[in-house]
Amino acid sequence: MPTTDDDKLLTAEDLEQLTGTPKSTFRYWASIGQGPASFKVGRRRKWKRSSVLSWLAEQERKTSTDRAS
């Protein structure tokens, strides 16, 4: 089954490399229902790349809007 990069499943380590935010922060956010949407595959937490990119864009939009107000 062909997949695109947006379908790629990311680990907390991948998110840390992508954003510079510690992987423990993403795990904590997931445990309290914040941050980008995630789910478990077995015992491992995963994030869909497209969801992470959408969440990052939303964070950028929110902070840009907050500064403009």
C-alpha beads as a LAMMPS data file, in Angstrom:
LAMMPS data file: protein, C-alpha beads

69 atoms
68 bonds

1 atom types
1 bond types

-500.0 500.0 xlo xhi
-500.0 500.0 ylo yhi
-500.0 500.0 zlo zhi

Masses

1 110.0

Atoms # bond

1 1 1 0.000 0.000 0.000
2 1 1 1.625 3.301 -1.053
3 1 1 1.943 6.016 1.564
4 1 1 2.826 9.669 1.449
5 1 1 5.143 11.518 3.808
6 1 1 2.057 13.020 5.486
7 1 1 0.888 9.494 6.387
8 1 1 4.189 8.720 8.096
9 1 1 3.912 7.860 11.781
10 1 1 6.278 9.797 14.011
11 1 1 7.720 8.980 17.424
12 1 1 8.351 11.410 20.261
13 1 1 12.011 11.365 19.199
14 1 1 11.001 12.396 15.670
15 1 1 8.945 15.270 17.087
16 1 1 11.879 16.405 19.197
17 1 1 14.086 16.528 16.092
18 1 1 11.398 18.309 14.076
19 1 1 10.558 20.993 16.641
20 1 1 13.368 21.146 19.189
21 1 1 10.779 20.560 21.931
22 1 1 11.785 17.761 24.329
23 1 1 10.156 14.399 23.647
24 1 1 9.013 14.286 27.275
25 1 1 6.896 17.386 26.611
26 1 1 5.050 15.674 23.761
27 1 1 4.476 12.604 25.945
28 1 1 3.168 14.797 28.767
29 1 1 0.874 16.729 26.430
30 1 1 -0.502 13.431 25.101
31 1 1 -1.197 12.248 28.657
32 1 1 -3.265 15.371 29.432
33 1 1 -4.987 15.609 26.046
34 1 1 -3.047 18.590 24.690
35 1 1 -0.631 19.067 21.800
36 1 1 -0.926 17.345 18.442
37 1 1 -3.310 14.392 18.172
38 1 1 -1.667 11.066 18.942
39 1 1 -2.604 7.434 19.379
40 1 1 -1.033 4.209 20.526
41 1 1 0.239 1.394 18.369
42 1 1 0.696 -1.379 20.869
43 1 1 2.468 0.288 23.790
44 1 1 4.059 3.010 21.670
45 1 1 2.606 6.479 21.173
46 1 1 2.603 7.728 17.564
47 1 1 1.745 10.965 15.829
48 1 1 0.641 11.265 12.214
49 1 1 2.952 13.686 10.408
50 1 1 0.034 15.517 8.791
51 1 1 -1.600 16.050 12.202
52 1 1 1.631 17.412 13.659
53 1 1 2.138 19.814 10.752
54 1 1 -1.476 21.027 11.044
55 1 1 -1.064 21.517 14.798
56 1 1 2.180 23.463 14.277
57 1 1 0.494 25.695 11.680
58 1 1 -2.356 26.327 14.135
59 1 1 0.130 27.262 16.877
60 1 1 1.833 29.679 14.494
61 1 1 -1.516 31.185 13.500
62 1 1 -2.574 31.616 17.137
63 1 1 0.651 33.308 18.179
64 1 1 0.632 35.543 15.098
65 1 1 -2.975 36.553 15.844
66 1 1 -2.182 37.182 19.520
67 1 1 0.657 39.544 18.600
68 1 1 -1.501 41.418 16.082
69 1 1 -4.196 42.154 18.694

Bonds

1 1 1 2
2 1 2 3
3 1 3 4
4 1 4 5
5 1 5 6
6 1 6 7
7 1 7 8
8 1 8 9
9 1 9 10
10 1 10 11
11 1 11 12
12 1 12 13
13 1 13 14
14 1 14 15
15 1 15 16
16 1 16 17
17 1 17 18
18 1 18 19
19 1 19 20
20 1 20 21
21 1 21 22
22 1 22 23
23 1 23 24
24 1 24 25
25 1 25 26
26 1 26 27
27 1 27 28
28 1 28 29
29 1 29 30
30 1 30 31
31 1 31 32
32 1 32 33
33 1 33 34
34 1 34 35
35 1 35 36
36 1 36 37
37 1 37 38
38 1 38 39
39 1 39 40
40 1 40 41
41 1 41 42
42 1 42 43
43 1 43 44
44 1 44 45
45 1 45 46
46 1 46 47
47 1 47 48
48 1 48 49
49 1 49 50
50 1 50 51
51 1 51 52
52 1 52 53
53 1 53 54
54 1 54 55
55 1 55 56
56 1 56 57
57 1 57 58
58 1 58 59
59 1 59 60
60 1 60 61
61 1 61 62
62 1 62 63
63 1 63 64
64 1 64 65
65 1 65 66
66 1 66 67
67 1 67 68
68 1 68 69
